[in-house]
Amino acid sequence: MASRRTDTKKPEPDRAPVKKVRKCLMCRNEFNSSHIGERVCPSCKETSVWRSGGIAA
């Protein structure tokens, strides 16, 4: 009979997360994005348009 493995934990990655340079969807300037969902630069996130939920044209 085959032994059952009780360790179901995934191994930790051996490298740090890589930041990617992306273009901001609001101002089109390049910024370092820490994950794929980060598409607006920190400068644009500080604007009243971003905080109010408005759309930048």
PDB file of N, CA, C and O in Angstrom, chain B, residues numbered from 101:
ATOM      1  N   MET B 101       0.831  -1.169   0.000  1.00  0.00           N
ATOM      2  CA  MET B 101       0.000   0.000   0.000  1.00  0.00           C
ATOM      3  C   MET B 101       0.891   1.252   0.000  1.00  0.00           C
ATOM      4  O   MET B 101       1.895   1.311   0.709  1.00  0.00           O
ATOM      5  N   ALA B 102       0.506   2.247  -0.805  1.00  0.00           N
ATOM      6  CA  ALA B 102       1.291   3.486  -0.917  1.00  0.00           C
ATOM      7  C   ALA B 102       1.061   4.362   0.300  1.00  0.00           C
ATOM      8  O   ALA B 102      -0.046   4.436   0.832  1.00  0.00           O
ATOM      9  N   SER B 103       2.126   5.025   0.733  1.00  0.00           N
ATOM     10  CA  SER B 103       1.980   5.915   1.888  1.00  0.00           C
ATOM     11  C   SER B 103       1.343   7.230   1.445  1.00  0.00           C
ATOM     12  O   SER B 103       1.600   7.719   0.344  1.00  0.00           O
ATOM     13  N   ARG B 104       0.538   7.773   2.289  1.00  0.00           N
ATOM     14  CA  ARG B 104      -0.136   9.042   2.002  1.00  0.00           C
ATOM     15  C   ARG B 104       0.704  10.207   2.484  1.00  0.00           C
ATOM     16  O   ARG B 104       1.293  10.167   3.564  1.00  0.00           O
ATOM     17  N   ARG B 105       0.748  11.212   1.690  1.00  0.00           N
ATOM     18  CA  ARG B 105       1.500  12.407   2.060  1.00  0.00           C
ATOM     19  C   ARG B 105       0.595  13.322   2.876  1.00  0.00           C
ATOM     20  O   ARG B 105      -0.501  13.675   2.439  1.00  0.00           O
ATOM     21  N   THR B 106       1.053  13.699   4.049  1.00  0.00           N
ATOM     22  CA  THR B 106       0.235  14.547   4.921  1.00  0.00           C
ATOM     23  C   THR B 106       0.590  16.021   4.792  1.00  0.00           C
ATOM     24  O   THR B 106      -0.162  16.879   5.254  1.00  0.00           O
ATOM     25  N   ASP B 107       1.724  16.325   4.173  1.00  0.00           N
ATOM     26  CA  ASP B 107       2.139  17.720   4.004  1.00  0.00           C
ATOM     27  C   ASP B 107       1.492  18.278   2.743  1.00  0.00           C
ATOM     28  O   ASP B 107       1.884  17.915   1.634  1.00  0.00           O
ATOM     29  N   THR B 108       0.492  19.167   2.903  1.00  0.00           N
ATOM     30  CA  THR B 108      -0.207  19.731   1.746  1.00  0.00           C
ATOM     31  C   THR B 108       0.173  21.181   1.502  1.00  0.00           C
ATOM     32  O   THR B 108      -0.391  21.836   0.625  1.00  0.00           O
ATOM     33  N   LYS B 109       1.125  21.680   2.272  1.00  0.00           N
ATOM     34  CA  LYS B 109       1.545  23.068   2.150  1.00  0.00           C
ATOM     35  C   LYS B 109       2.429  23.251   0.919  1.00  0.00           C
ATOM     36  O   LYS B 109       3.325  22.448   0.659  1.00  0.00           O
ATOM     37  N   LYS B 110       2.163  24.326   0.159  1.00  0.00           N
ATOM     38  CA  LYS B 110       2.989  24.623  -1.010  1.00  0.00           C
ATOM     39  C   LYS B 110       4.331  25.178  -0.557  1.00  0.00           C
ATOM     40  O   LYS B 110       4.393  25.900   0.438  1.00  0.00           O
ATOM     41  N   PRO B 111       5.400  24.856  -1.262  1.00  0.00           N
ATOM     42  CA  PRO B 111       6.698  25.416  -0.894  1.00  0.00           C
ATOM     43  C   PRO B 111       6.751  26.915  -1.169  1.00  0.00           C
ATOM     44  O   PRO B 111       6.156  27.398  -2.132  1.00  0.00           O
ATOM     45  N   GLU B 112       7.458  27.637  -0.329  1.00  0.00           N
ATOM     46  CA  GLU B 112       7.610  29.078  -0.488  1.00  0.00           C
ATOM     47  C   GLU B 112       8.503  29.380  -1.690  1.00  0.00           C
ATOM     48  O   GLU B 112       9.491  28.679  -1.907  1.00  0.00           O
ATOM     49  N   PRO B 113       8.177  30.410  -2.474  1.00  0.00           N
ATOM     50  CA  PRO B 113       9.055  30.771  -3.586  1.00  0.00           C
ATOM     51  C   PRO B 113      10.387  31.286  -3.048  1.00  0.00           C
ATOM     52  O   PRO B 113      10.438  31.905  -1.986  1.00  0.00           O
ATOM     53  N   ASP B 114      11.454  31.027  -3.784  1.00  0.00           N
ATOM     54  CA  ASP B 114      12.782  31.401  -3.311  1.00  0.00           C
ATOM     55  C   ASP B 114      13.236  32.755  -3.836  1.00  0.00           C
ATOM     56  O   ASP B 114      14.409  33.107  -3.712  1.00  0.00           O
ATOM     57  N   ARG B 115      12.317  33.516  -4.423  1.00  0.00           N
ATOM     58  CA  ARG B 115      12.702  34.833  -4.922  1.00  0.00           C
ATOM     59  C   ARG B 115      11.686  35.882  -4.492  1.00  0.00           C
ATOM     60  O   ARG B 115      10.522  35.582  -4.229  1.00  0.00           O
ATOM     61  N   ALA B 116      12.157  37.104  -4.430  1.00  0.00           N
ATOM     62  CA  ALA B 116      11.289  38.214  -4.038  1.00  0.00           C
ATOM     63  C   ALA B 116      10.365  38.585  -5.200  1.00  0.00           C
ATOM     64  O   ALA B 116      10.720  38.349  -6.354  1.00  0.00           O
ATOM     65  N   PRO B 117       9.196  39.157  -4.927  1.00  0.00           N
ATOM     66  CA  PRO B 117       8.301  39.580  -6.007  1.00  0.00           C
ATOM     67  C   PRO B 117       8.981  40.634  -6.885  1.00  0.00           C
ATOM     68  O   PRO B 117       9.694  41.510  -6.395  1.00  0.00           O
ATOM     69  N   VAL B 118       8.747  40.527  -8.166  1.00  0.00           N
ATOM     70  CA  VAL B 118       9.368  41.444  -9.120  1.00  0.00           C
ATOM     71  C   VAL B 118       8.406  42.579  -9.413  1.00  0.00           C
ATOM     72  O   VAL B 118       7.237  42.347  -9.721  1.00  0.00           O
ATOM     73  N   LYS B 119       8.893  43.797  -9.318  1.00  0.00           N
ATOM     74  CA  LYS B 119       8.076  44.954  -9.688  1.00  0.00           C
ATOM     75  C   LYS B 119       8.209  45.162 -11.192  1.00  0.00           C
ATOM     76  O   LYS B 119       9.285  44.991 -11.765  1.00  0.00           O
ATOM     77  N   LYS B 120       7.118  45.527 -11.807  1.00  0.00           N
ATOM     78  CA  LYS B 120       7.112  45.731 -13.250  1.00  0.00           C
ATOM     79  C   LYS B 120       6.802  47.192 -13.553  1.00  0.00           C
ATOM     80  O   LYS B 120       5.971  47.814 -12.891  1.00  0.00           O
ATOM     81  N   VAL B 121       7.476  47.723 -14.555  1.00  0.00           N
ATOM     82  CA  VAL B 121       7.212  49.095 -14.976  1.00  0.00           C
ATOM     83  C   VAL B 121       5.977  49.068 -15.865  1.00  0.00           C
ATOM     84  O   VAL B 121       5.947  48.377 -16.883  1.00  0.00           O
ATOM     85  N   ARG B 122       4.957  49.830 -15.467  1.00  0.00           N
ATOM     86  CA  ARG B 122       3.709  49.919 -16.235  1.00  0.00           C
ATOM     87  C   ARG B 122       3.401  51.381 -16.501  1.00  0.00           C
ATOM     88  O   ARG B 122       3.960  52.272 -15.862  1.00  0.00           O
ATOM     89  N   LYS B 123       2.505  51.620 -17.451  1.00  0.00           N
ATOM     90  CA  LYS B 123       2.028  52.974 -17.719  1.00  0.00           C
ATOM     91  C   LYS B 123       0.708  53.165 -16.994  1.00  0.00           C
ATOM     92  O   LYS B 123      -0.193  52.329 -17.071  1.00  0.00           O
ATOM     93  N   CYS B 124       0.613  54.284 -16.290  1.00  0.00           N
ATOM     94  CA  CYS B 124      -0.595  54.628 -15.546  1.00  0.00           C
ATOM     95  C   CYS B 124      -1.759  54.804 -16.525  1.00  0.00           C
ATOM     96  O   CYS B 124      -1.595  55.403 -17.588  1.00  0.00           O
ATOM     97  N   LEU B 125      -2.922  54.287 -16.165  1.00  0.00           N
ATOM     98  CA  LEU B 125      -4.097  54.406 -17.024  1.00  0.00           C
ATOM     99  C   LEU B 125      -4.675  55.816 -17.035  1.00  0.00           C
ATOM    100  O   LEU B 125      -5.471  56.152 -17.912  1.00  0.00           O
ATOM    101  N   MET B 126      -4.281  56.645 -16.068  1.00  0.00           N
ATOM    102  CA  MET B 126      -4.806  58.012 -16.032  1.00  0.00           C
ATOM    103  C   MET B 126      -3.864  59.003 -16.714  1.00  0.00           C
ATOM    104  O   MET B 126      -4.292  59.770 -17.576  1.00  0.00           O
ATOM    105  N   CYS B 127      -2.590  58.993 -16.335  1.00  0.00           N
ATOM    106  CA  CYS B 127      -1.667  60.014 -16.854  1.00  0.00           C
ATOM    107  C   CYS B 127      -0.671  59.472 -17.888  1.00  0.00           C
ATOM    108  O   CYS B 127       0.049  60.243 -18.523  1.00  0.00           O
ATOM    109  N   ARG B 128      -0.635  58.165 -18.051  1.00  0.00           N
ATOM    110  CA  ARG B 128       0.246  57.481 -19.013  1.00  0.00           C
ATOM    111  C   ARG B 128       1.730  57.565 -18.645  1.00  0.00           C
ATOM    112  O   ARG B 128       2.571  57.175 -19.456  1.00  0.00           O
ATOM    113  N   ASN B 129       2.081  58.057 -17.458  1.00  0.00           N
ATOM    114  CA  ASN B 129       3.465  58.050 -17.007  1.00  0.00           C
ATOM    115  C   ASN B 129       3.830  56.656 -16.516  1.00  0.00           C
ATOM    116  O   ASN B 129       2.968  55.908 -16.054  1.00  0.00           O
ATOM    117  N   GLU B 130       5.103  56.311 -16.618  1.00  0.00           N
ATOM    118  CA  GLU B 130       5.556  55.007 -16.152  1.00  0.00           C
ATOM    119  C   GLU B 130       5.746  55.028 -14.639  1.00  0.00           C
ATOM    120  O   GLU B 130       6.160  56.035 -14.065  1.00  0.00           O
ATOM    121  N   PHE B 131       5.435  53.889 -13.999  1.00  0.00           N
ATOM    122  CA  PHE B 131       5.640  53.732 -12.562  1.00  0.00           C
ATOM    123  C   PHE B 131       5.896  52.264 -12.269  1.00  0.00           C
ATOM    124  O   PHE B 131       5.581  51.404 -13.091  1.00  0.00           O
ATOM    125  N   ASN B 132       6.464  51.968 -11.106  1.00  0.00           N
ATOM    126  CA  ASN B 132       6.741  50.593 -10.697  1.00  0.00           C
ATOM    127  C   ASN B 132       5.501  49.989 -10.060  1.00  0.00           C
ATOM    128  O   ASN B 132       5.049  50.444  -9.009  1.00  0.00           O
ATOM    129  N   SER B 133       4.956  48.970 -10.696  1.00  0.00           N
ATOM    130  CA  SER B 133       3.760  48.298 -10.219  1.00  0.00           C
ATOM    131  C   SER B 133       4.168  47.042  -9.453  1.00  0.00           C
ATOM    132  O   SER B 133       5.002  46.269  -9.924  1.00  0.00           O
ATOM    133  N   SER B 134       3.580  46.839  -8.271  1.00  0.00           N
ATOM    134  CA  SER B 134       3.945  45.679  -7.464  1.00  0.00           C
ATOM    135  C   SER B 134       3.107  44.442  -7.793  1.00  0.00           C
ATOM    136  O   SER B 134       3.480  43.333  -7.412  1.00  0.00           O
ATOM    137  N   HIS B 135       1.987  44.612  -8.490  1.00  0.00           N
ATOM    138  CA  HIS B 135       1.173  43.463  -8.901  1.00  0.00           C
ATOM    139  C   HIS B 135       0.342  43.848 -10.122  1.00  0.00           C
ATOM    140  O   HIS B 135       0.227  45.027 -10.454  1.00  0.00           O
ATOM    141  N   ILE B 136      -0.232  42.854 -10.783  1.00  0.00           N
ATOM    142  CA  ILE B 136      -0.920  43.067 -12.062  1.00  0.00           C
ATOM    143  C   ILE B 136      -2.143  43.969 -11.932  1.00  0.00           C
ATOM    144  O   ILE B 136      -2.528  44.623 -12.901  1.00  0.00           O
ATOM    145  N   GLY B 137      -2.754  44.017 -10.763  1.00  0.00           N
ATOM    146  CA  GLY B 137      -3.939  44.852 -10.582  1.00  0.00           C
ATOM    147  C   GLY B 137      -3.635  46.317 -10.327  1.00  0.00           C
ATOM    148  O   GLY B 137      -4.544  47.146 -10.308  1.00  0.00           O
ATOM    149  N   GLU B 138      -2.376  46.640 -10.132  1.00  0.00           N
ATOM    150  CA  GLU B 138      -2.006  48.034  -9.863  1.00  0.00           C
ATOM    151  C   GLU B 138      -1.732  48.726 -11.191  1.00  0.00           C
ATOM    152  O   GLU B 138      -0.667  48.546 -11.782  1.00  0.00           O
ATOM    153  N   ARG B 139      -2.685  49.510 -11.657  1.00  0.00           N
ATOM    154  CA  ARG B 139      -2.580  50.151 -12.969  1.00  0.00           C
ATOM    155  C   ARG B 139      -2.652  51.663 -12.924  1.00  0.00           C
ATOM    156  O   ARG B 139      -2.559  52.314 -13.965  1.00  0.00           O
ATOM    157  N   VAL B 140      -2.816  52.242 -11.734  1.00  0.00           N
ATOM    158  CA  VAL B 140      -2.856  53.696 -11.573  1.00  0.00           C
ATOM    159  C   VAL B 140      -1.717  54.075 -10.643  1.00  0.00           C
ATOM    160  O   VAL B 140      -1.553  53.482  -9.576  1.00  0.00           O
ATOM    161  N   CYS B 141      -0.930  55.066 -11.049  1.00  0.00           N
ATOM    162  CA  CYS B 141       0.260  55.454 -10.276  1.00  0.00           C
ATOM    163  C   CYS B 141      -0.134  56.120  -8.960  1.00  0.00           C
ATOM    164  O   CYS B 141      -1.246  56.631  -8.828  1.00  0.00           O
ATOM    165  N   PRO B 142       0.777  56.116  -7.988  1.00  0.00           N
ATOM    166  CA  PRO B 142       0.486  56.741  -6.696  1.00  0.00           C
ATOM    167  C   PRO B 142       0.136  58.224  -6.808  1.00  0.00           C
ATOM    168  O   PRO B 142      -0.694  58.712  -6.040  1.00  0.00           O
ATOM    169  N   SER B 143       0.742  58.949  -7.738  1.00  0.00           N
ATOM    170  CA  SER B 143       0.432  60.376  -7.900  1.00  0.00           C
ATOM    171  C   SER B 143      -1.026  60.582  -8.307  1.00  0.00           C
ATOM    172  O   SER B 143      -1.693  61.478  -7.788  1.00  0.00           O
ATOM    173  N   CYS B 144      -1.519  59.768  -9.223  1.00  0.00           N
ATOM    174  CA  CYS B 144      -2.912  59.897  -9.659  1.00  0.00           C
ATOM    175  C   CYS B 144      -3.879  59.441  -8.576  1.00  0.00           C
ATOM    176  O   CYS B 144      -4.997  59.949  -8.490  1.00  0.00           O
ATOM    177  N   LYS B 145      -3.460  58.486  -7.747  1.00  0.00           N
ATOM    178  CA  LYS B 145      -4.333  58.035  -6.661  1.00  0.00           C
ATOM    179  C   LYS B 145      -4.532  59.114  -5.609  1.00  0.00           C
ATOM    180  O   LYS B 145      -5.490  59.053  -4.839  1.00  0.00           O
ATOM    181  N   GLU B 146      -3.645  60.098  -5.562  1.00  0.00           N
ATOM    182  CA  GLU B 146      -3.779  61.200  -4.612  1.00  0.00           C
ATOM    183  C   GLU B 146      -4.717  62.297  -5.103  1.00  0.00           C
ATOM    184  O   GLU B 146      -5.063  63.192  -4.332  1.00  0.00           O
ATOM    185  N   THR B 147      -5.136  62.251  -6.367  1.00  0.00           N
ATOM    186  CA  THR B 147      -5.983  63.308  -6.917  1.00  0.00           C
ATOM    187  C   THR B 147      -7.426  63.170  -6.432  1.00  0.00           C
ATOM    188  O   THR B 147      -7.879  62.084  -6.070  1.00  0.00           O
ATOM    189  N   SER B 148      -8.130  64.293  -6.435  1.00  0.00           N
ATOM    190  CA  SER B 148      -9.533  64.281  -6.011  1.00  0.00           C
ATOM    191  C   SER B 148     -10.397  63.497  -7.001  1.00  0.00           C
ATOM    192  O   SER B 148     -11.407  62.912  -6.610  1.00  0.00           O
ATOM    193  N   VAL B 149     -10.011  63.482  -8.273  1.00  0.00           N
ATOM    194  CA  VAL B 149     -10.772  62.719  -9.283  1.00  0.00           C
ATOM    195  C   VAL B 149     -10.750  61.239  -8.937  1.00  0.00           C
ATOM    196  O   VAL B 149     -11.785  60.576  -9.005  1.00  0.00           O
ATOM    197  N   TRP B 150      -9.586  60.710  -8.567  1.00  0.00           N
ATOM    198  CA  TRP B 150      -9.472  59.296  -8.215  1.00  0.00           C
ATOM    199  C   TRP B 150     -10.240  58.994  -6.930  1.00  0.00           C
ATOM    200  O   TRP B 150     -10.956  57.996  -6.850  1.00  0.00           O
ATOM    201  N   ARG B 151     -10.091  59.850  -5.934  1.00  0.00           N
ATOM    202  CA  ARG B 151     -10.743  59.600  -4.643  1.00  0.00           C
ATOM    203  C   ARG B 151     -12.256  59.693  -4.736  1.00  0.00           C
ATOM    204  O   ARG B 151     -12.965  59.022  -3.985  1.00  0.00           O
ATOM    205  N   SER B 152     -12.769  60.530  -5.662  1.00  0.00           N
ATOM    206  CA  SER B 152     -14.216  60.683  -5.794  1.00  0.00           C
ATOM    207  C   SER B 152     -14.845  59.618  -6.696  1.00  0.00           C
ATOM    208  O   SER B 152     -16.068  59.506  -6.779  1.00  0.00           O
ATOM    209  N   GLY B 153     -13.989  58.836  -7.373  1.00  0.00           N
ATOM    210  CA  GLY B 153     -14.505  57.794  -8.239  1.00  0.00           C
ATOM    211  C   GLY B 153     -14.867  58.278  -9.621  1.00  0.00           C
ATOM    212  O   GLY B 153     -15.501  57.550 -10.385  1.00  0.00           O
ATOM    213  N   GLY B 154     -14.473  59.506  -9.962  1.00  0.00           N
ATOM    214  CA  GLY B 154     -14.750  60.050 -11.288  1.00  0.00           C
ATOM    215  C   GLY B 154     -13.853  59.453 -12.355  1.00  0.00           C
ATOM    216  O   GLY B 154     -12.885  58.759 -12.047  1.00  0.00           O
ATOM    217  N   ILE B 155     -14.173  59.720 -13.590  1.00  0.00           N
ATOM    218  CA  ILE B 155     -13.391  59.214 -14.721  1.00  0.00           C
ATOM    219  C   ILE B 155     -12.544  60.346 -15.272  1.00  0.00           C
ATOM    220  O   ILE B 155     -13.047  61.436 -15.541  1.00  0.00           O
ATOM    221  N   ALA B 156     -11.262  60.082 -15.437  1.00  0.00           N
ATOM    222  CA  ALA B 156     -10.359  61.079 -16.006  1.00  0.00           C
ATOM    223  C   ALA B 156     -10.426  60.988 -17.527  1.00  0.00           C
ATOM    224  O   ALA B 156     -10.337  59.895 -18.086  1.00  0.00           O
ATOM    225  N   ALA B 157     -10.579  62.101 -18.184  1.00  0.00           N
ATOM    226  CA  ALA B 157     -10.668  62.113 -19.641  1.00  0.00           C
ATOM    227  C   ALA B 157      -9.328  62.460 -20.248  1.00  0.00           C
ATOM    228  O   ALA B 157      -9.201  62.520 -21.471  1.00  0.00           O
TER     229      ALA B 157
END
